[in-house]
Amino acid sequence: MTTPIKIGIIGGSGLNNPDILEEAKEIFVDTPFGAPSDCLIVGKIKGVDCVLLARHGRKHTINPSNVNYRANVWALKEQGCTHIITSTACGSLQENVPPGDLMLLDSFIDRTRTRIQTFFDGSKEGLPGVCHIPMEPAFCNCTRQIILEAAADLGIKIHPSGTAVVIEGPRFSSKAESNLYRSWGAHMVNMTLVPEVVLAKEAGLSYAAIAMATDYDCWREHGDGVCVTDVLATFKKNVEKITKLFVAVVPKIADRKWDDVIKKNKEIVDTSVMIPQEPTSKSAK
C-alpha cells in the first residue's frame, strides 16, 4: 500500500504566505512540548496536501532561540506530514554566493548552545530512551534531487550543495567569528537550522532546506556590514523565487513513490533509540 504524501512547509522570514495554498484553513493545535510557533495552515498545492507553518510566528515575534522547534516538528508529524521543506535566511560566507542566491544545503556545523535537540530528553513529555540519531546525510537526498530538478525546470539558479554554520543568535556574528567559519569551509551562517533538521530526522521525516543568502555577513573588508533592514529587503525582493520553487516541488514530490524512503527513515530512528533496561534481580542465596 502506497503511503499518502503530505508536505509540511516551514517558512522563514518573509515566506509564510498562505495564498500559495488552495482551500486554506487555519487550525490551532497543541503538542506534548507546548504550542507551535503559530497556527497551522492546512490546504493544497496543485492538489497535494500541505501544511504551512511560520517558524517565527506570522508577525515574526519569536527569536531563533525561543522557537519551539520540538512543538513545530511534532505538530507537522501529527498532521500526517511525511516531508518537511523549509526556507531559511542566511548570511553568505563566500564571495561567489552573493545576496539573493539560493543554496540547497547538504550539511551543517552546530554552534548553538541552549536548544533542546531531541524528543528523547528524559522529561515527562519526552519519548522514552536515548536517541543517538545519525546525521549523515543530514538532509533527504531524494527530496534534494527533486528540488534541483524543479529549479532547473524553472531556470532558477541554485547552488546544489553547501554547509551552514548554525549560531545561537539573535545577534549577528563578529568579524572574527565570521572569518573562523570561513576557515572551516562553510558557505552560509544561519540561526534556525538546528535543531529543526535534527528533530525532523528523529521524527522520521524527509527534510530539505533551501537557504537564501541575504547578505555577506561581516567578513568582507569592503562593503557594508549586515543589518536587519538589508536582510529583510533582500529576502522580500527574492522570496518569489522560493515560492515558485516550492509550488513546483510539491507535486513532483507527490508523484514519486516514497514507501522505501519512509520505511528507511523509520528504521534509522528505531535502530538509534536505546531503551533503558530494568536491572536483572539476583536470586537470593
ChimeraX commands (.cxc) that place a marker at each C-alpha (Angstrom):
marker #1 position 0.00,0.00,0.00 radius 0.5
marker #1 position 1.43,3.36,-1.03 radius 0.5
marker #1 position 1.92,5.84,1.82 radius 0.5
marker #1 position -0.07,9.06,1.29 radius 0.5
marker #1 position 2.20,12.07,0.98 radius 0.5
marker #1 position 1.67,15.27,2.93 radius 0.5
marker #1 position 4.23,18.06,2.90 radius 0.5
marker #1 position 5.00,20.43,5.74 radius 0.5
marker #1 position 6.37,23.81,4.70 radius 0.5
marker #1 position 8.19,25.80,7.36 radius 0.5
marker #1 position 8.57,29.37,6.17 radius 0.5
marker #1 position 11.39,31.56,7.34 radius 0.5
marker #1 position 11.44,35.35,7.30 radius 0.5
marker #1 position 9.16,36.53,4.50 radius 0.5
marker #1 position 7.90,33.12,3.38 radius 0.5
marker #1 position 4.72,32.46,5.30 radius 0.5
marker #1 position 2.15,33.49,2.70 radius 0.5
marker #1 position -0.97,31.30,2.97 radius 0.5
marker #1 position -2.07,32.39,-0.51 radius 0.5
marker #1 position 0.09,29.64,-2.01 radius 0.5
marker #1 position -2.41,27.13,-0.58 radius 0.5
marker #1 position -5.76,26.16,-2.09 radius 0.5
marker #1 position -8.66,25.51,0.30 radius 0.5
marker #1 position -6.58,27.00,3.11 radius 0.5
marker #1 position -7.84,26.92,6.67 radius 0.5
marker #1 position -6.21,27.70,9.99 radius 0.5
marker #1 position -6.08,25.16,12.78 radius 0.5
marker #1 position -4.65,25.66,16.25 radius 0.5
marker #1 position -3.00,22.65,17.85 radius 0.5
marker #1 position -1.12,21.77,20.99 radius 0.5
marker #1 position 1.62,19.19,21.49 radius 0.5
marker #1 position 3.26,17.44,24.45 radius 0.5
marker #1 position 6.01,20.05,24.06 radius 0.5
marker #1 position 3.70,23.06,24.06 radius 0.5
marker #1 position 2.22,25.10,21.24 radius 0.5
marker #1 position 3.96,25.52,17.87 radius 0.5
marker #1 position 5.08,28.93,16.67 radius 0.5
marker #1 position 1.68,29.77,15.19 radius 0.5
marker #1 position -1.44,28.15,13.82 radius 0.5
marker #1 position -1.05,25.52,11.14 radius 0.5
marker #1 position -2.46,26.49,7.76 radius 0.5
marker #1 position -3.66,23.35,6.00 radius 0.5
marker #1 position -4.58,23.21,2.35 radius 0.5
marker #1 position -3.34,22.00,-1.00 radius 0.5
marker #1 position -0.76,22.97,-3.60 radius 0.5
marker #1 position -1.77,21.65,-7.02 radius 0.5
marker #1 position -3.96,19.07,-5.31 radius 0.5
marker #1 position -1.30,17.88,-2.86 radius 0.5
marker #1 position -1.99,18.09,0.88 radius 0.5
marker #1 position 0.31,20.60,2.59 radius 0.5
marker #1 position 0.68,22.25,5.98 radius 0.5
marker #1 position 2.24,25.71,6.26 radius 0.5
marker #1 position 3.86,26.96,9.48 radius 0.5
marker #1 position 5.59,30.28,10.13 radius 0.5
marker #1 position 8.79,29.43,12.04 radius 0.5
marker #1 position 8.97,32.76,13.89 radius 0.5
marker #1 position 5.21,33.31,14.01 radius 0.5
marker #1 position 3.34,35.19,11.31 radius 0.5
marker #1 position 4.31,38.53,12.86 radius 0.5
marker #1 position 7.94,37.44,13.38 radius 0.5
marker #1 position 7.73,37.78,17.15 radius 0.5
marker #1 position 9.83,34.74,18.15 radius 0.5
marker #1 position 13.60,34.96,18.16 radius 0.5
marker #1 position 15.63,31.99,16.88 radius 0.5
marker #1 position 16.50,30.57,20.29 radius 0.5
marker #1 position 12.91,30.82,21.54 radius 0.5
marker #1 position 11.31,28.97,18.61 radius 0.5
marker #1 position 9.60,25.85,19.94 radius 0.5
marker #1 position 11.26,23.58,17.40 radius 0.5
marker #1 position 10.05,20.39,19.06 radius 0.5
marker #1 position 6.42,21.53,19.01 radius 0.5
marker #1 position 6.74,22.66,15.38 radius 0.5
marker #1 position 8.10,19.35,14.10 radius 0.5
marker #1 position 5.80,17.29,16.34 radius 0.5
marker #1 position 2.74,19.21,15.11 radius 0.5
marker #1 position 3.62,18.58,11.46 radius 0.5
marker #1 position 4.26,14.90,12.18 radius 0.5
marker #1 position 0.90,14.63,13.96 radius 0.5
marker #1 position -0.81,16.16,10.93 radius 0.5
marker #1 position 0.50,13.26,8.87 radius 0.5
marker #1 position 3.37,15.03,7.14 radius 0.5
marker #1 position 5.91,12.74,5.52 radius 0.5
marker #1 position 8.16,15.58,4.33 radius 0.5
marker #1 position 9.29,18.99,5.52 radius 0.5
marker #1 position 10.69,21.55,3.11 radius 0.5
marker #1 position 11.90,24.83,4.51 radius 0.5
marker #1 position 13.24,28.21,3.59 radius 0.5
marker #1 position 15.84,29.93,5.71 radius 0.5
marker #1 position 17.59,33.28,5.52 radius 0.5
marker #1 position 21.39,33.09,5.74 radius 0.5
marker #1 position 24.48,35.24,5.60 radius 0.5
marker #1 position 26.88,34.27,2.82 radius 0.5
marker #1 position 30.42,33.33,3.79 radius 0.5
marker #1 position 31.66,33.04,0.21 radius 0.5
marker #1 position 32.24,35.70,-2.44 radius 0.5
marker #1 position 30.65,33.54,-5.15 radius 0.5
marker #1 position 27.36,33.36,-3.24 radius 0.5
marker #1 position 26.02,36.93,-3.47 radius 0.5
marker #1 position 22.86,38.18,-1.74 radius 0.5
marker #1 position 19.77,36.78,-3.49 radius 0.5
marker #1 position 21.38,33.45,-4.39 radius 0.5
marker #1 position 19.74,30.21,-3.31 radius 0.5
marker #1 position 21.61,27.21,-1.92 radius 0.5
marker #1 position 20.37,23.67,-1.27 radius 0.5
marker #1 position 22.11,22.78,1.98 radius 0.5
marker #1 position 23.57,19.32,2.49 radius 0.5
marker #1 position 25.36,19.68,5.83 radius 0.5
marker #1 position 25.71,21.89,8.89 radius 0.5
marker #1 position 28.01,22.82,11.76 radius 0.5
marker #1 position 26.21,23.35,15.05 radius 0.5
marker #1 position 27.29,26.31,17.20 radius 0.5
marker #1 position 24.06,26.63,19.20 radius 0.5
marker #1 position 24.22,26.30,22.98 radius 0.5
marker #1 position 20.81,26.47,24.64 radius 0.5
marker #1 position 18.41,24.44,22.50 radius 0.5
marker #1 position 16.96,21.01,23.22 radius 0.5
marker #1 position 17.80,18.89,20.18 radius 0.5
marker #1 position 15.90,15.69,20.89 radius 0.5
marker #1 position 12.45,14.34,21.67 radius 0.5
marker #1 position 14.16,11.73,23.87 radius 0.5
marker #1 position 15.35,14.02,26.67 radius 0.5
marker #1 position 14.23,12.15,29.79 radius 0.5
marker #1 position 11.47,14.65,30.57 radius 0.5
marker #1 position 7.90,13.62,31.40 radius 0.5
marker #1 position 6.74,14.84,27.99 radius 0.5
marker #1 position 9.67,13.33,26.09 radius 0.5
marker #1 position 9.84,9.96,24.38 radius 0.5
marker #1 position 11.39,7.03,26.30 radius 0.5
marker #1 position 15.02,6.12,25.87 radius 0.5
marker #1 position 18.04,7.89,24.38 radius 0.5
marker #1 position 18.23,8.52,20.63 radius 0.5
marker #1 position 21.68,8.58,19.04 radius 0.5
marker #1 position 20.40,9.68,15.65 radius 0.5
marker #1 position 22.98,9.66,12.81 radius 0.5
marker #1 position 23.16,12.99,11.00 radius 0.5
marker #1 position 24.81,11.91,7.77 radius 0.5
marker #1 position 23.10,12.50,5.50 radius 0.5
marker #1 position 21.51,15.36,7.43 radius 0.5
marker #1 position 19.02,16.08,4.64 radius 0.5
marker #1 position 16.92,13.78,2.48 radius 0.5
marker #1 position 18.89,13.33,-0.73 radius 0.5
marker #1 position 15.83,12.14,-2.67 radius 0.5
marker #1 position 13.95,15.33,-1.79 radius 0.5
marker #1 position 17.03,17.42,-2.55 radius 0.5
marker #1 position 17.29,15.89,-6.02 radius 0.5
marker #1 position 13.68,16.77,-6.75 radius 0.5
marker #1 position 14.30,20.36,-5.68 radius 0.5
marker #1 position 17.29,20.58,-8.02 radius 0.5
marker #1 position 15.22,19.21,-10.90 radius 0.5
marker #1 position 12.41,21.68,-10.23 radius 0.5
marker #1 position 14.87,24.59,-10.08 radius 0.5
marker #1 position 16.36,23.54,-13.43 radius 0.5
marker #1 position 12.89,23.33,-14.97 radius 0.5
marker #1 position 12.11,26.87,-13.77 radius 0.5
marker #1 position 15.50,28.29,-14.76 radius 0.5
marker #1 position 16.18,29.26,-11.13 radius 0.5
marker #1 position 19.85,29.31,-10.19 radius 0.5
marker #1 position 20.56,27.32,-7.05 radius 0.5
marker #1 position 23.87,26.18,-5.61 radius 0.5
marker #1 position 23.44,22.38,-5.42 radius 0.5
marker #1 position 25.15,21.88,-2.06 radius 0.5
marker #1 position 26.60,23.77,0.85 radius 0.5
marker #1 position 27.31,23.80,4.57 radius 0.5
marker #1 position 25.68,26.19,7.03 radius 0.5
marker #1 position 27.11,27.15,10.40 radius 0.5
marker #1 position 24.19,27.49,12.80 radius 0.5
marker #1 position 24.73,30.10,15.51 radius 0.5
marker #1 position 22.68,30.82,18.60 radius 0.5
marker #1 position 21.57,34.33,17.67 radius 0.5
marker #1 position 19.70,36.54,17.75 radius 0.5
marker #1 position 22.84,38.63,17.38 radius 0.5
marker #1 position 24.88,38.51,14.19 radius 0.5
marker #1 position 28.48,37.25,14.13 radius 0.5
marker #1 position 31.58,39.24,14.96 radius 0.5
marker #1 position 34.11,39.60,12.15 radius 0.5
marker #1 position 36.46,37.17,13.94 radius 0.5
marker #1 position 33.66,34.58,14.16 radius 0.5
marker #1 position 32.69,35.12,10.53 radius 0.5
marker #1 position 36.26,34.57,9.38 radius 0.5
marker #1 position 36.54,31.48,11.60 radius 0.5
marker #1 position 33.51,29.95,9.89 radius 0.5
marker #1 position 35.04,30.76,6.51 radius 0.5
marker #1 position 38.24,29.00,7.55 radius 0.5
marker #1 position 36.14,25.90,8.22 radius 0.5
marker #1 position 34.96,25.92,4.62 radius 0.5
marker #1 position 31.36,26.83,5.48 radius 0.5
marker #1 position 29.21,28.57,2.89 radius 0.5
marker #1 position 26.41,30.10,4.98 radius 0.5
marker #1 position 25.72,31.28,8.52 radius 0.5
marker #1 position 22.24,30.72,9.92 radius 0.5
marker #1 position 20.26,30.80,13.19 radius 0.5
marker #1 position 17.43,28.26,12.80 radius 0.5
marker #1 position 18.52,25.10,11.01 radius 0.5
marker #1 position 19.46,23.37,14.27 radius 0.5
marker #1 position 17.65,21.75,15.99 radius 0.5
marker #1 position 14.95,21.71,13.28 radius 0.5
marker #1 position 16.86,19.35,10.98 radius 0.5
marker #1 position 17.79,17.06,13.90 radius 0.5
marker #1 position 14.23,16.80,15.17 radius 0.5
marker #1 position 12.90,16.10,11.68 radius 0.5
marker #1 position 15.35,13.21,11.46 radius 0.5
marker #1 position 14.22,11.87,14.84 radius 0.5
marker #1 position 10.61,12.14,13.66 radius 0.5
marker #1 position 11.40,10.02,10.60 radius 0.5
marker #1 position 10.60,12.83,8.16 radius 0.5
marker #1 position 12.30,13.61,4.86 radius 0.5
marker #1 position 13.67,17.13,5.36 radius 0.5
marker #1 position 15.27,19.58,2.94 radius 0.5
marker #1 position 16.22,23.24,3.38 radius 0.5
marker #1 position 16.59,25.96,0.77 radius 0.5
marker #1 position 18.83,28.75,2.03 radius 0.5
marker #1 position 18.76,32.26,0.65 radius 0.5
marker #1 position 21.81,34.47,1.00 radius 0.5
marker #1 position 20.51,37.79,2.28 radius 0.5
marker #1 position 23.87,39.45,2.92 radius 0.5
marker #1 position 27.63,38.84,3.04 radius 0.5
marker #1 position 27.72,38.62,6.84 radius 0.5
marker #1 position 30.59,40.84,8.09 radius 0.5
marker #1 position 33.79,39.13,6.91 radius 0.5
marker #1 position 34.45,41.28,3.83 radius 0.5
marker #1 position 36.96,44.09,4.08 radius 0.5
marker #1 position 34.86,46.26,1.78 radius 0.5
marker #1 position 31.13,46.89,1.68 radius 0.5
marker #1 position 28.58,47.37,4.42 radius 0.5
marker #1 position 28.10,45.04,7.34 radius 0.5
marker #1 position 24.95,43.03,7.94 radius 0.5
marker #1 position 21.80,44.73,9.26 radius 0.5
marker #1 position 18.17,43.68,9.68 radius 0.5
marker #1 position 16.83,46.20,7.19 radius 0.5
marker #1 position 19.03,44.94,4.36 radius 0.5
marker #1 position 18.37,41.29,5.24 radius 0.5
marker #1 position 14.60,41.72,5.07 radius 0.5
marker #1 position 14.78,43.83,1.91 radius 0.5
marker #1 position 16.85,41.17,0.11 radius 0.5
marker #1 position 14.56,38.37,1.26 radius 0.5
marker #1 position 11.40,40.19,0.20 radius 0.5
marker #1 position 12.94,41.01,-3.17 radius 0.5
marker #1 position 13.78,37.37,-3.84 radius 0.5
marker #1 position 11.10,35.46,-1.92 radius 0.5
marker #1 position 9.08,34.97,-5.12 radius 0.5
marker #1 position 11.80,32.63,-6.39 radius 0.5
marker #1 position 11.48,30.33,-3.40 radius 0.5
marker #1 position 7.69,30.48,-3.53 radius 0.5
marker #1 position 7.70,29.43,-7.21 radius 0.5
marker #1 position 10.18,26.69,-6.41 radius 0.5
marker #1 position 8.08,25.30,-3.55 radius 0.5
marker #1 position 4.93,25.33,-5.69 radius 0.5
marker #1 position 6.79,23.38,-8.40 radius 0.5
marker #1 position 8.45,20.97,-5.97 radius 0.5
marker #1 position 5.33,19.84,-4.11 radius 0.5
marker #1 position 3.63,17.96,-7.00 radius 0.5
marker #1 position 6.96,16.47,-8.04 radius 0.5
marker #1 position 7.37,15.01,-4.55 radius 0.5
marker #1 position 3.81,13.67,-4.62 radius 0.5
marker #1 position 4.38,11.99,-7.99 radius 0.5
marker #1 position 7.09,9.76,-6.57 radius 0.5
marker #1 position 6.61,6.59,-4.54 radius 0.5
marker #1 position 8.20,7.09,-1.11 radius 0.5
marker #1 position 7.45,3.83,0.67 radius 0.5
marker #1 position 11.07,2.67,0.70 radius 0.5
marker #1 position 12.38,6.05,1.88 radius 0.5
marker #1 position 9.74,6.35,4.61 radius 0.5
marker #1 position 10.49,2.80,5.75 radius 0.5
marker #1 position 14.22,3.57,5.84 radius 0.5
marker #1 position 13.62,6.79,7.80 radius 0.5
marker #1 position 11.68,4.84,10.41 radius 0.5
marker #1 position 14.30,2.10,10.60 radius 0.5
marker #1 position 17.02,4.69,11.24 radius 0.5
marker #1 position 15.05,6.07,14.18 radius 0.5
marker #1 position 14.12,2.65,15.56 radius 0.5
marker #1 position 17.72,1.42,15.49 radius 0.5
marker #1 position 19.02,4.64,17.06 radius 0.5
marker #1 position 16.94,4.52,20.25 radius 0.5
marker #1 position 18.35,2.84,23.34 radius 0.5
marker #1 position 15.53,1.88,25.71 radius 0.5
marker #1 position 16.61,1.57,29.34 radius 0.5
marker #1 position 16.51,-1.98,30.64 radius 0.5
marker #1 position 15.24,-2.98,34.03 radius 0.5
marker #1 position 18.07,-4.32,36.20 radius 0.5
marker #1 position 18.11,-8.07,36.50 radius 0.5
marker #1 position 17.46,-9.11,40.08 radius 0.5
marker #1 position 19.77,-11.73,41.58 radius 0.5
marker #1 position 18.13,-14.69,43.20 radius 0.5
marker #1 position 18.63,-14.96,46.96 radius 0.5
marker #1 position 21.27,-17.42,48.05 radius 0.5
marker link #1:1,2 radius 0.2
marker link #1:2,3 radius 0.2
marker link #1:3,4 radius 0.2
marker link #1:4,5 radius 0.2
marker link #1:5,6 radius 0.2
marker link #1:6,7 radius 0.2
marker link #1:7,8 radius 0.2
marker link #1:8,9 radius 0.2
marker link #1:9,10 radius 0.2
marker link #1:10,11 radius 0.2
marker link #1:11,12 radius 0.2
marker link #1:12,13 radius 0.2
marker link #1:13,14 radius 0.2
marker link #1:14,15 radius 0.2
marker link #1:15,16 radius 0.2
marker link #1:16,17 radius 0.2
marker link #1:17,18 radius 0.2
marker link #1:18,19 radius 0.2
marker link #1:19,20 radius 0.2
marker link #1:20,21 radius 0.2
marker link #1:21,22 radius 0.2
marker link #1:22,23 radius 0.2
marker link #1:23,24 radius 0.2
marker link #1:24,25 radius 0.2
marker link #1:25,26 radius 0.2
marker link #1:26,27 radius 0.2
marker link #1:27,28 radius 0.2
marker link #1:28,29 radius 0.2
marker link #1:29,30 radius 0.2
marker link #1:30,31 radius 0.2
marker link #1:31,32 radius 0.2
marker link #1:32,33 radius 0.2
marker link #1:33,34 radius 0.2
marker link #1:34,35 radius 0.2
marker link #1:35,36 radius 0.2
marker link #1:36,37 radius 0.2
marker link #1:37,38 radius 0.2
marker link #1:38,39 radius 0.2
marker link #1:39,40 radius 0.2
marker link #1:40,41 radius 0.2
marker link #1:41,42 radius 0.2
marker link #1:42,43 radius 0.2
marker link #1:43,44 radius 0.2
marker link #1:44,45 radius 0.2
marker link #1:45,46 radius 0.2
marker link #1:46,47 radius 0.2
marker link #1:47,48 radius 0.2
marker link #1:48,49 radius 0.2
marker link #1:49,50 radius 0.2
marker link #1:50,51 radius 0.2
marker link #1:51,52 radius 0.2
marker link #1:52,53 radius 0.2
marker link #1:53,54 radius 0.2
marker link #1:54,55 radius 0.2
marker link #1:55,56 radius 0.2
marker link #1:56,57 radius 0.2
marker link #1:57,58 radius 0.2
marker link #1:58,59 radius 0.2
marker link #1:59,60 radius 0.2
marker link #1:60,61 radius 0.2
marker link #1:61,62 radius 0.2
marker link #1:62,63 radius 0.2
marker link #1:63,64 radius 0.2
marker link #1:64,65 radius 0.2
marker link #1:65,66 radius 0.2
marker link #1:66,67 radius 0.2
marker link #1:67,68 radius 0.2
marker link #1:68,69 radius 0.2
marker link #1:69,70 radius 0.2
marker link #1:70,71 radius 0.2
marker link #1:71,72 radius 0.2
marker link #1:72,73 radius 0.2
marker link #1:73,74 radius 0.2
marker link #1:74,75 radius 0.2
marker link #1:75,76 radius 0.2
marker link #1:76,77 radius 0.2
marker link #1:77,78 radius 0.2
marker link #1:78,79 radius 0.2
marker link #1:79,80 radius 0.2
marker link #1:80,81 radius 0.2
marker link #1:81,82 radius 0.2
marker link #1:82,83 radius 0.2
marker link #1:83,84 radius 0.2
marker link #1:84,85 radius 0.2
marker link #1:85,86 radius 0.2
marker link #1:86,87 radius 0.2
marker link #1:87,88 radius 0.2
marker link #1:88,89 radius 0.2
marker link #1:89,90 radius 0.2
marker link #1:90,91 radius 0.2
marker link #1:91,92 radius 0.2
marker link #1:92,93 radius 0.2
marker link #1:93,94 radius 0.2
marker link #1:94,95 radius 0.2
marker link #1:95,96 radius 0.2
marker link #1:96,97 radius 0.2
marker link #1:97,98 radius 0.2
marker link #1:98,99 radius 0.2
marker link #1:99,100 radius 0.2
marker link #1:100,101 radius 0.2
marker link #1:101,102 radius 0.2
marker link #1:102,103 radius 0.2
marker link #1:103,104 radius 0.2
marker link #1:104,105 radius 0.2
marker link #1:105,106 radius 0.2
marker link #1:106,107 radius 0.2
marker link #1:107,108 radius 0.2
marker link #1:108,109 radius 0.2
marker link #1:109,110 radius 0.2
marker link #1:110,111 radius 0.2
marker link #1:111,112 radius 0.2
marker link #1:112,113 radius 0.2
marker link #1:113,114 radius 0.2
marker link #1:114,115 radius 0.2
marker link #1:115,116 radius 0.2
marker link #1:116,117 radius 0.2
marker link #1:117,118 radius 0.2
marker link #1:118,119 radius 0.2
marker link #1:119,120 radius 0.2
marker link #1:120,121 radius 0.2
marker link #1:121,122 radius 0.2
marker link #1:122,123 radius 0.2
marker link #1:123,124 radius 0.2
marker link #1:124,125 radius 0.2
marker link #1:125,126 radius 0.2
marker link #1:126,127 radius 0.2
marker link #1:127,128 radius 0.2
marker link #1:128,129 radius 0.2
marker link #1:129,130 radius 0.2
marker link #1:130,131 radius 0.2
marker link #1:131,132 radius 0.2
marker link #1:132,133 radius 0.2
marker link #1:133,134 radius 0.2
marker link #1:134,135 radius 0.2
marker link #1:135,136 radius 0.2
marker link #1:136,137 radius 0.2
marker link #1:137,138 radius 0.2
marker link #1:138,139 radius 0.2
marker link #1:139,140 radius 0.2
marker link #1:140,141 radius 0.2
marker link #1:141,142 radius 0.2
marker link #1:142,143 radius 0.2
marker link #1:143,144 radius 0.2
marker link #1:144,145 radius 0.2
marker link #1:145,146 radius 0.2
marker link #1:146,147 radius 0.2
marker link #1:147,148 radius 0.2
marker link #1:148,149 radius 0.2
marker link #1:149,150 radius 0.2
marker link #1:150,151 radius 0.2
marker link #1:151,152 radius 0.2
marker link #1:152,153 radius 0.2
marker link #1:153,154 radius 0.2
marker link #1:154,155 radius 0.2
marker link #1:155,156 radius 0.2
marker link #1:156,157 radius 0.2
marker link #1:157,158 radius 0.2
marker link #1:158,159 radius 0.2
marker link #1:159,160 radius 0.2
marker link #1:160,161 radius 0.2
marker link #1:161,162 radius 0.2
marker link #1:162,163 radius 0.2
marker link #1:163,164 radius 0.2
marker link #1:164,165 radius 0.2
marker link #1:165,166 radius 0.2
marker link #1:166,167 radius 0.2
marker link #1:167,168 radius 0.2
marker link #1:168,169 radius 0.2
marker link #1:169,170 radius 0.2
marker link #1:170,171 radius 0.2
marker link #1:171,172 radius 0.2
marker link #1:172,173 radius 0.2
marker link #1:173,174 radius 0.2
marker link #1:174,175 radius 0.2
marker link #1:175,176 radius 0.2
marker link #1:176,177 radius 0.2
marker link #1:177,178 radius 0.2
marker link #1:178,179 radius 0.2
marker link #1:179,180 radius 0.2
marker link #1:180,181 radius 0.2
marker link #1:181,182 radius 0.2
marker link #1:182,183 radius 0.2
marker link #1:183,184 radius 0.2
marker link #1:184,185 radius 0.2
marker link #1:185,186 radius 0.2
marker link #1:186,187 radius 0.2
marker link #1:187,188 radius 0.2
marker link #1:188,189 radius 0.2
marker link #1:189,190 radius 0.2
marker link #1:190,191 radius 0.2
marker link #1:191,192 radius 0.2
marker link #1:192,193 radius 0.2
marker link #1:193,194 radius 0.2
marker link #1:194,195 radius 0.2
marker link #1:195,196 radius 0.2
marker link #1:196,197 radius 0.2
marker link #1:197,198 radius 0.2
marker link #1:198,199 radius 0.2
marker link #1:199,200 radius 0.2
marker link #1:200,201 radius 0.2
marker link #1:201,202 radius 0.2
marker link #1:202,203 radius 0.2
marker link #1:203,204 radius 0.2
marker link #1:204,205 radius 0.2
marker link #1:205,206 radius 0.2
marker link #1:206,207 radius 0.2
marker link #1:207,208 radius 0.2
marker link #1:208,209 radius 0.2
marker link #1:209,210 radius 0.2
marker link #1:210,211 radius 0.2
marker link #1:211,212 radius 0.2
marker link #1:212,213 radius 0.2
marker link #1:213,214 radius 0.2
marker link #1:214,215 radius 0.2
marker link #1:215,216 radius 0.2
marker link #1:216,217 radius 0.2
marker link #1:217,218 radius 0.2
marker link #1:218,219 radius 0.2
marker link #1:219,220 radius 0.2
marker link #1:220,221 radius 0.2
marker link #1:221,222 radius 0.2
marker link #1:222,223 radius 0.2
marker link #1:223,224 radius 0.2
marker link #1:224,225 radius 0.2
marker link #1:225,226 radius 0.2
marker link #1:226,227 radius 0.2
marker link #1:227,228 radius 0.2
marker link #1:228,229 radius 0.2
marker link #1:229,230 radius 0.2
marker link #1:230,231 radius 0.2
marker link #1:231,232 radius 0.2
marker link #1:232,233 radius 0.2
marker link #1:233,234 radius 0.2
marker link #1:234,235 radius 0.2
marker link #1:235,236 radius 0.2
marker link #1:236,237 radius 0.2
marker link #1:237,238 radius 0.2
marker link #1:238,239 radius 0.2
marker link #1:239,240 radius 0.2
marker link #1:240,241 radius 0.2
marker link #1:241,242 radius 0.2
marker link #1:242,243 radius 0.2
marker link #1:243,244 radius 0.2
marker link #1:244,245 radius 0.2
marker link #1:245,246 radius 0.2
marker link #1:246,247 radius 0.2
marker link #1:247,248 radius 0.2
marker link #1:248,249 radius 0.2
marker link #1:249,250 radius 0.2
marker link #1:250,251 radius 0.2
marker link #1:251,252 radius 0.2
marker link #1:252,253 radius 0.2
marker link #1:253,254 radius 0.2
marker link #1:254,255 radius 0.2
marker link #1:255,256 radius 0.2
marker link #1:256,257 radius 0.2
marker link #1:257,258 radius 0.2
marker link #1:258,259 radius 0.2
marker link #1:259,260 radius 0.2
marker link #1:260,261 radius 0.2
marker link #1:261,262 radius 0.2
marker link #1:262,263 radius 0.2
marker link #1:263,264 radius 0.2
marker link #1:264,265 radius 0.2
marker link #1:265,266 radius 0.2
marker link #1:266,267 radius 0.2
marker link #1:267,268 radius 0.2
marker link #1:268,269 radius 0.2
marker link #1:269,270 radius 0.2
marker link #1:270,271 radius 0.2
marker link #1:271,272 radius 0.2
marker link #1:272,273 radius 0.2
marker link #1:273,274 radius 0.2
marker link #1:274,275 radius 0.2
marker link #1:275,276 radius 0.2
marker link #1:276,277 radius 0.2
marker link #1:277,278 radius 0.2
marker link #1:278,279 radius 0.2
marker link #1:279,280 radius 0.2
marker link #1:280,281 radius 0.2
marker link #1:281,282 radius 0.2
marker link #1:282,283 radius 0.2
marker link #1:283,284 radius 0.2
marker link #1:284,285 radius 0.2
view
